[in-house]
């Protein structure tokens, strides 16, 4: 969001919508529309076919989501009725805020500010309730743990890798954490030094990677 000297703010959002201009799943036939609010008025900037809906395998989902991100430009808020599977992780890595609601585009635009605040607040509350311990599996040595990141994201689509891991990393008290994922989150490179950890990519297949997190060894 950008604001000018008159305190008029420009807000851009993208909505996954169907022919009737209601929110739809990223995997349903329809469109992705970009809306801009300048002051009090909304206008549509662009509307293009949702190519992600045609993806039939993980590799194609990844490619079409990345192509969609390029088309969205500087938009960083995406609204849909559903974004399952690996797609949320790809959008999150690109810095998107995802809001899931079932409503007409007109209603969303009319009450967007209030609605997104409620959704984000609910997400924060759900994140606080999330307990990573139910997904952790013990390793061969004491203080070693393993988890399946994609399984967690499928069961908890409102979460992100950062929400899932941050509290556990901040708490510390482990020697090694390994997890499988579709991609290495970009926030690792940005935040890991401050958190006191480093990571290694052990296996790197096109759609599956194994990542190891260990505390930084101090001299």
HELIX and SHEET records of a PDB file:
HELIX    1   1 UNK A   51  UNK A   54  5                                   4    
HELIX    2   2 UNK A   58  UNK A   72  1                                  15    
HELIX    3   3 UNK A   87  UNK A   93  1                                   7    
HELIX    4   4 UNK A  105  UNK A  110  1                                   6    
HELIX    5   5 UNK A  112  UNK A  129  1                                  18    
HELIX    6   6 UNK A  132  UNK A  134  5                                   3    
HELIX    7   7 UNK A  149  UNK A  155  1                                   7    
HELIX    8   8 UNK A  161  UNK A  171  1                                  11    
HELIX    9   9 UNK A  187  UNK A  195  1                                   9    
SHEET    1   A 4 UNK A   2  UNK A   3  0                                        
SHEET    2   A 4 UNK A   9  UNK A  17 -1                                        
SHEET    3   A 4 UNK A  31  UNK A  38 -1                                        
SHEET    4   A 4 UNK A  41  UNK A  49 -1                                        
SHEET    1   B 4 UNK A   2  UNK A   3  0                                        
SHEET    2   B 4 UNK A   9  UNK A  17 -1                                        
SHEET    3   B 4 UNK A  77  UNK A  80  1                                        
SHEET    4   B 4 UNK A  97  UNK A 100  1                                        
SHEET    1   C 5 UNK A 137  UNK A 138  0                                        
SHEET    2   C 5 UNK A 144  UNK A 148 -1                                        
SHEET    3   C 5 UNK A 176  UNK A 181  1                                        
SHEET    4   C 5 UNK A 208  UNK A 215 -1                                        
SHEET    5   C 5 UNK A 197  UNK A 205 -1                                        
END                                                                             
